[in-house]
């Protein structure tokens, strides 16, 4: 449940703890989470790279909390 742990850290704004977890996940969800990590960090250039890898559009007005909620909802929708 690496992604669940990463989400817990992201929700707390703790991108430094989430970063090594999302680096291990090459899935589209993992790349999206990696992009969110860099949004929280303030590195929008790197975040854009990870959003491209996730096949997601970079938000026009980046809102990490909204992105974290959207990622959590998408993960929940994918769960059996």
N, CA, C and O atoms as CSV, one atom per row, in Angstrom:
chain,resi,resn,atom,element,x,y,z
A,1,UNK,N,N,0.827,-1.198,0.000
A,1,UNK,CA,C,0.000,0.000,0.000
A,1,UNK,C,C,0.868,1.257,0.000
A,1,UNK,O,O,0.609,2.203,0.744
A,2,UNK,N,N,1.865,1.254,-0.816
A,2,UNK,CA,C,2.754,2.409,-0.908
A,2,UNK,C,C,1.992,3.666,-1.293
A,2,UNK,O,O,2.258,4.744,-0.760
A,3,UNK,N,N,1.026,3.534,-2.234
A,3,UNK,CA,C,0.275,4.713,-2.664
A,3,UNK,C,C,-0.587,5.248,-1.523
A,3,UNK,O,O,-0.738,6.462,-1.386
A,4,UNK,N,N,-1.155,4.364,-0.703
A,4,UNK,CA,C,-1.942,4.813,0.440
A,4,UNK,C,C,-1.065,5.606,1.413
A,4,UNK,O,O,-1.486,6.639,1.934
A,5,UNK,N,N,0.129,5.128,1.647
A,5,UNK,CA,C,1.061,5.844,2.530
A,5,UNK,C,C,1.453,7.182,1.913
A,5,UNK,O,O,1.513,8.198,2.606
A,6,UNK,N,N,1.715,7.180,0.623
A,6,UNK,CA,C,2.066,8.434,-0.055
A,6,UNK,C,C,0.926,9.437,0.058
A,6,UNK,O,O,1.164,10.619,0.306
A,7,UNK,N,N,-0.314,8.978,-0.123
A,7,UNK,CA,C,-1.469,9.875,0.003
A,7,UNK,C,C,-1.568,10.458,1.409
A,7,UNK,O,O,-1.863,11.642,1.573
A,8,UNK,N,N,-1.324,9.637,2.414
A,8,UNK,CA,C,-1.357,10.156,3.793
A,8,UNK,C,C,-0.346,11.286,3.963
A,8,UNK,O,O,-0.658,12.313,4.565
A,9,UNK,N,N,0.857,11.103,3.439
A,9,UNK,CA,C,1.875,12.148,3.547
A,9,UNK,C,C,1.469,13.387,2.741
A,9,UNK,O,O,1.630,14.514,3.208
A,10,UNK,N,N,0.943,13.173,1.536
A,10,UNK,CA,C,0.541,14.305,0.702
A,10,UNK,C,C,-0.553,15.115,1.381
A,10,UNK,O,O,-0.523,16.345,1.359
A,11,UNK,N,N,-1.514,14.435,1.981
A,11,UNK,CA,C,-2.611,15.145,2.669
A,11,UNK,C,C,-2.087,16.015,3.807
A,11,UNK,O,O,-2.677,17.048,4.124
A,12,UNK,N,N,-0.984,15.600,4.421
A,12,UNK,CA,C,-0.361,16.380,5.500
A,12,UNK,C,C,0.559,17.472,4.959
A,12,UNK,O,O,1.076,18.290,5.720
A,13,UNK,N,N,0.764,17.481,3.627
A,13,UNK,CA,C,1.689,18.442,3.046
A,13,UNK,C,C,3.130,18.019,3.182
A,13,UNK,O,O,4.037,18.819,2.954
A,14,UNK,N,N,3.357,16.767,3.553
A,14,UNK,CA,C,4.705,16.245,3.784
A,14,UNK,C,C,5.239,15.603,2.496
A,14,UNK,O,O,5.310,14.380,2.375
A,15,UNK,N,N,5.607,16.457,1.547
A,15,UNK,CA,C,6.060,15.954,0.253
A,15,UNK,C,C,7.393,15.212,0.372
A,15,UNK,O,O,7.679,14.309,-0.415
A,16,UNK,N,N,8.205,15.595,1.356
A,16,UNK,CA,C,9.513,14.944,1.501
A,16,UNK,C,C,9.376,13.463,1.867
A,16,UNK,O,O,10.183,12.644,1.428
A,17,UNK,N,N,8.366,13.112,2.666
A,17,UNK,CA,C,8.139,11.702,3.007
A,17,UNK,C,C,7.442,10.966,1.871
A,17,UNK,O,O,7.668,9.771,1.679
A,18,UNK,N,N,6.598,11.662,1.118
A,18,UNK,CA,C,5.875,11.039,0.005
A,18,UNK,C,C,6.802,10.768,-1.178
A,18,UNK,O,O,6.604,9.797,-1.909
A,19,UNK,N,N,7.798,11.604,-1.369
A,19,UNK,CA,C,8.644,11.525,-2.555
A,19,UNK,C,C,9.295,10.156,-2.777
A,19,UNK,O,O,9.174,9.614,-3.876
A,20,UNK,N,N,9.977,9.575,-1.791
A,20,UNK,CA,C,10.593,8.270,-2.055
A,20,UNK,C,C,9.566,7.179,-2.350
A,20,UNK,O,O,9.873,6.218,-3.055
A,21,UNK,N,N,8.362,7.316,-1.824
A,21,UNK,CA,C,7.322,6.319,-2.077
A,21,UNK,C,C,6.819,6.390,-3.517
A,21,UNK,O,O,6.650,5.360,-4.171
A,22,UNK,N,N,6.582,7.600,-4.006
A,22,UNK,CA,C,6.052,7.728,-5.369
A,22,UNK,C,C,7.130,7.453,-6.407
A,22,UNK,O,O,6.817,7.080,-7.538
A,23,UNK,N,N,8.391,7.631,-6.040
A,23,UNK,CA,C,9.485,7.324,-6.970
A,23,UNK,C,C,9.515,5.841,-7.324
A,23,UNK,O,O,10.027,5.468,-8.379
A,24,UNK,N,N,8.975,5.000,-6.460
A,24,UNK,CA,C,8.966,3.560,-6.683
A,24,UNK,C,C,7.832,3.106,-7.599
A,24,UNK,O,O,7.822,1.960,-8.049
A,25,UNK,N,N,6.869,4.000,-7.881
A,25,UNK,CA,C,5.657,3.627,-8.620
A,25,UNK,C,C,5.673,4.262,-10.006
A,25,UNK,O,O,5.502,5.474,-10.135
A,26,UNK,N,N,5.875,3.456,-11.035
A,26,UNK,CA,C,5.945,3.947,-12.414
A,26,UNK,C,C,4.579,3.993,-13.104
A,26,UNK,O,O,4.488,4.357,-14.276
A,27,UNK,N,N,3.512,3.622,-12.375
A,27,UNK,CA,C,2.169,3.644,-12.964
A,27,UNK,C,C,1.734,5.092,-13.221
A,27,UNK,O,O,2.378,6.037,-12.764
A,28,UNK,N,N,0.636,5.247,-13.958
A,28,UNK,CA,C,0.121,6.599,-14.196
A,28,UNK,C,C,-0.266,7.263,-12.880
A,28,UNK,O,O,-0.041,8.460,-12.701
A,29,UNK,N,N,-0.849,6.495,-11.953
A,29,UNK,CA,C,-1.189,7.065,-10.650
A,29,UNK,C,C,0.073,7.481,-9.898
A,29,UNK,O,O,0.101,8.533,-9.259
A,30,UNK,N,N,1.098,6.666,-9.973
A,30,UNK,CA,C,2.355,7.003,-9.318
A,30,UNK,C,C,2.982,8.256,-9.899
A,30,UNK,O,O,3.510,9.092,-9.166
A,31,UNK,N,N,2.923,8.385,-11.220
A,31,UNK,CA,C,3.464,9.589,-11.873
A,31,UNK,C,C,2.647,10.822,-11.510
A,31,UNK,O,O,3.200,11.902,-11.304
A,32,UNK,N,N,1.325,10.657,-11.433
A,32,UNK,CA,C,0.458,11.771,-11.016
A,32,UNK,C,C,0.828,12.192,-9.595
A,32,UNK,O,O,1.005,13.379,-9.321
A,33,UNK,N,N,0.944,11.215,-8.689
A,33,UNK,CA,C,1.326,11.521,-7.307
A,33,UNK,C,C,2.689,12.197,-7.265
A,33,UNK,O,O,2.905,13.110,-6.468
A,34,UNK,N,N,3.606,11.758,-8.115
A,34,UNK,CA,C,4.936,12.362,-8.177
A,34,UNK,C,C,4.819,13.824,-8.613
A,34,UNK,O,O,5.519,14.693,-8.094
A,35,UNK,N,N,3.929,14.083,-9.568
A,35,UNK,CA,C,3.683,15.468,-9.979
A,35,UNK,C,C,3.148,16.310,-8.840
A,35,UNK,O,O,3.538,17.466,-8.675
A,36,UNK,N,N,2.251,15.729,-8.051
A,36,UNK,CA,C,1.692,16.453,-6.904
A,36,UNK,C,C,2.784,16.748,-5.879
A,36,UNK,O,O,2.804,17.826,-5.284
A,37,UNK,N,N,3.683,15.804,-5.674
A,37,UNK,CA,C,4.814,16.037,-4.767
A,37,UNK,C,C,5.541,17.316,-5.183
A,37,UNK,O,O,5.857,18.161,-4.345
A,38,UNK,N,N,5.803,17.446,-6.480
A,38,UNK,CA,C,6.556,18.618,-6.946
A,38,UNK,C,C,5.702,19.882,-6.943
A,38,UNK,O,O,6.242,20.984,-6.856
A,39,UNK,N,N,4.368,19.744,-7.036
A,39,UNK,CA,C,3.500,20.912,-6.828
A,39,UNK,C,C,3.673,21.424,-5.405
A,39,UNK,O,O,3.865,22.620,-5.182
A,40,UNK,N,N,3.604,20.501,-4.441
A,40,UNK,CA,C,3.767,20.896,-3.039
A,40,UNK,C,C,5.142,21.498,-2.783
A,40,UNK,O,O,5.291,22.425,-1.987
A,41,UNK,N,N,6.128,20.963,-3.462
A,41,UNK,CA,C,7.500,21.461,-3.311
A,41,UNK,C,C,7.649,22.849,-3.924
A,41,UNK,O,O,8.522,23.620,-3.525
A,42,UNK,N,N,6.793,23.166,-4.896
A,42,UNK,CA,C,6.888,24.445,-5.595
A,42,UNK,C,C,7.686,24.363,-6.880
A,42,UNK,O,O,7.991,25.391,-7.483
A,43,UNK,N,N,8.027,23.168,-7.306
A,43,UNK,CA,C,8.807,22.946,-8.525
A,43,UNK,C,C,7.856,22.592,-9.674
A,43,UNK,O,O,7.693,21.422,-10.021
A,44,UNK,N,N,7.234,23.618,-10.254
A,44,UNK,CA,C,6.223,23.392,-11.283
A,44,UNK,C,C,6.790,22.805,-12.569
A,44,UNK,O,O,6.091,22.074,-13.270
A,45,UNK,N,N,8.026,23.109,-12.887
A,45,UNK,CA,C,8.646,22.524,-14.070
A,45,UNK,C,C,8.733,21.012,-13.951
A,45,UNK,O,O,8.381,20.292,-14.885
A,46,UNK,N,N,9.195,20.535,-12.822
A,46,UNK,CA,C,9.288,19.098,-12.580
A,46,UNK,C,C,7.898,18.484,-12.471
A,46,UNK,O,O,7.674,17.372,-12.947
A,47,UNK,N,N,6.960,19.200,-11.846
A,47,UNK,CA,C,5.583,18.704,-11.743
A,47,UNK,C,C,4.989,18.505,-13.142
A,47,UNK,O,O,4.321,17.501,-13.390
A,48,UNK,N,N,5.223,19.441,-14.046
A,48,UNK,CA,C,4.709,19.308,-15.422
A,48,UNK,C,C,5.245,18.037,-16.089
A,48,UNK,O,O,4.513,17.328,-16.779
A,49,UNK,N,N,6.513,17.770,-15.875
A,49,UNK,CA,C,7.111,16.547,-16.434
A,49,UNK,C,C,6.344,15.314,-15.953
A,49,UNK,O,O,5.994,14.454,-16.762
A,50,UNK,N,N,6.079,15.216,-14.654
A,50,UNK,CA,C,5.406,14.042,-14.105
A,50,UNK,C,C,3.944,13.984,-14.522
A,50,UNK,O,O,3.395,12.894,-14.684
A,51,UNK,N,N,3.312,15.122,-14.697
A,51,UNK,CA,C,1.937,15.124,-15.217
A,51,UNK,C,C,1.918,14.580,-16.647
A,51,UNK,O,O,1.012,13.831,-17.015
A,52,UNK,N,N,2.898,14.949,-17.440
A,52,UNK,CA,C,2.979,14.388,-18.812
A,52,UNK,C,C,3.158,12.880,-18.750
A,52,UNK,O,O,2.513,12.151,-19.504
A,53,UNK,N,N,4.018,12.402,-17.870
A,53,UNK,CA,C,4.231,10.955,-17.727
A,53,UNK,C,C,2.953,10.247,-17.271
A,53,UNK,O,O,2.735,9.077,-17.585
A,54,UNK,N,N,2.112,10.971,-16.526
A,54,UNK,CA,C,0.845,10.408,-16.041
A,54,UNK,C,C,-0.270,10.536,-17.088
A,54,UNK,O,O,-1.391,10.080,-16.867
A,55,UNK,N,N,0.050,11.162,-18.226
A,55,UNK,CA,C,-0.956,11.430,-19.276
A,55,UNK,C,C,-2.091,12.290,-18.742
A,55,UNK,O,O,-3.262,12.041,-19.025
A,56,UNK,N,N,-1.729,13.305,-17.967
A,56,UNK,CA,C,-2.700,14.241,-17.386
A,56,UNK,C,C,-2.300,15.656,-17.773
A,56,UNK,O,O,-1.121,15.976,-17.920
A,57,UNK,N,N,-3.313,16.485,-17.933
A,57,UNK,CA,C,-3.067,17.903,-18.195
A,57,UNK,C,C,-2.622,18.570,-16.901
A,57,UNK,O,O,-3.155,18.299,-15.825
A,58,UNK,N,N,-1.636,19.448,-17.031
A,58,UNK,CA,C,-1.194,20.209,-15.861
A,58,UNK,C,C,-2.271,21.244,-15.560
A,58,UNK,O,O,-2.708,21.947,-16.471
A,59,UNK,N,N,-2.710,21.358,-14.311
A,59,UNK,CA,C,-3.788,22.297,-13.984
A,59,UNK,C,C,-3.402,23.748,-14.257
A,59,UNK,O,O,-2.284,24.176,-13.973
A,60,UNK,N,N,-4.355,24.492,-14.817
A,60,UNK,CA,C,-4.115,25.909,-15.127
A,60,UNK,C,C,-3.826,26.703,-13.860
A,60,UNK,O,O,-2.975,27.592,-13.860
A,61,UNK,N,N,-4.522,26.388,-12.802
A,61,UNK,CA,C,-4.298,27.010,-11.494
A,61,UNK,C,C,-4.001,25.895,-10.500
A,61,UNK,O,O,-4.907,25.411,-9.821
A,62,UNK,N,N,-2.745,25.485,-10.408
A,62,UNK,CA,C,-2.407,24.337,-9.576
A,62,UNK,C,C,-2.867,24.491,-8.117
A,62,UNK,O,O,-2.523,25.456,-7.435
A,63,UNK,N,N,-3.637,23.527,-7.675
A,63,UNK,CA,C,-4.150,23.478,-6.308
A,63,UNK,C,C,-3.831,22.078,-5.764
A,63,UNK,O,O,-4.576,21.130,-6.016
A,64,UNK,N,N,-2.735,21.950,-5.025
A,64,UNK,CA,C,-2.345,20.621,-4.555
A,64,UNK,C,C,-3.451,19.893,-3.801
A,64,UNK,O,O,-3.620,18.687,-3.986
A,65,UNK,N,N,-4.206,20.589,-2.957
A,65,UNK,CA,C,-5.266,19.920,-2.192
A,65,UNK,C,C,-6.316,19.329,-3.127
A,65,UNK,O,O,-6.785,18.212,-2.908
A,66,UNK,N,N,-6.686,20.070,-4.165
A,66,UNK,CA,C,-7.666,19.566,-5.126
A,66,UNK,C,C,-7.099,18.387,-5.908
A,66,UNK,O,O,-7.815,17.427,-6.192
A,67,UNK,N,N,-5.828,18.457,-6.253
A,67,UNK,CA,C,-5.194,17.357,-6.984
A,67,UNK,C,C,-5.092,16.100,-6.112
A,67,UNK,O,O,-5.290,14.986,-6.596
A,68,UNK,N,N,-4.786,16.285,-4.838
A,68,UNK,CA,C,-4.707,15.145,-3.920
A,68,UNK,C,C,-6.084,14.498,-3.787
A,68,UNK,O,O,-6.200,13.273,-3.808
A,69,UNK,N,N,-7.126,15.316,-3.650
A,69,UNK,CA,C,-8.486,14.783,-3.553
A,69,UNK,C,C,-8.879,14.048,-4.829
A,69,UNK,O,O,-9.505,12.991,-4.764
A,70,UNK,N,N,-8.522,14.592,-5.983
A,70,UNK,CA,C,-8.847,13.953,-7.261
A,70,UNK,C,C,-8.098,12.628,-7.404
A,70,UNK,O,O,-8.664,11.642,-7.875
A,71,UNK,N,N,-6.839,12.604,-7.003
A,71,UNK,CA,C,-6.061,11.366,-7.057
A,71,UNK,C,C,-6.674,10.315,-6.137
A,71,UNK,O,O,-6.817,9.158,-6.531
A,72,UNK,N,N,-7.035,10.703,-4.920
A,72,UNK,CA,C,-7.646,9.766,-3.972
A,72,UNK,C,C,-8.949,9.202,-4.536
A,72,UNK,O,O,-9.212,8.005,-4.418
A,73,UNK,N,N,-9.761,10.063,-5.148
A,73,UNK,CA,C,-11.032,9.616,-5.737
A,73,UNK,C,C,-10.784,8.664,-6.896
A,73,UNK,O,O,-11.488,7.664,-7.039
A,74,UNK,N,N,-9.791,8.966,-7.724
A,74,UNK,CA,C,-9.479,8.097,-8.860
A,74,UNK,C,C,-8.972,6.738,-8.387
A,74,UNK,O,O,-9.338,5.706,-8.949
A,75,UNK,N,N,-8.143,6.737,-7.368
A,75,UNK,CA,C,-7.646,5.473,-6.813
A,75,UNK,C,C,-8.788,4.653,-6.225
A,75,UNK,O,O,-8.841,3.435,-6.397
A,76,UNK,N,N,-9.696,5.325,-5.533
A,76,UNK,CA,C,-10.843,4.632,-4.936
A,76,UNK,C,C,-11.714,4.020,-6.027
A,76,UNK,O,O,-12.205,2.901,-5.878
A,77,UNK,N,N,-11.906,4.748,-7.118
A,77,UNK,CA,C,-12.722,4.252,-8.228
A,77,UNK,C,C,-12.108,3.028,-8.879
A,77,UNK,O,O,-12.825,2.180,-9.412
A,78,UNK,N,N,-10.783,2.928,-8.840
A,78,UNK,CA,C,-10.065,1.792,-9.431
A,78,UNK,C,C,-10.016,0.580,-8.504
A,78,UNK,O,O,-9.725,-0.531,-8.947
A,79,UNK,N,N,-10.302,0.793,-7.219
A,79,UNK,CA,C,-10.218,-0.306,-6.259
A,79,UNK,C,C,-11.370,-1.287,-6.457
A,79,UNK,O,O,-12.487,-0.887,-6.785
A,80,UNK,N,N,-11.090,-2.576,-6.254
A,80,UNK,CA,C,-12.167,-3.580,-6.388
A,80,UNK,C,C,-13.175,-3.478,-5.264
A,80,UNK,O,O,-14.138,-4.245,-5.227
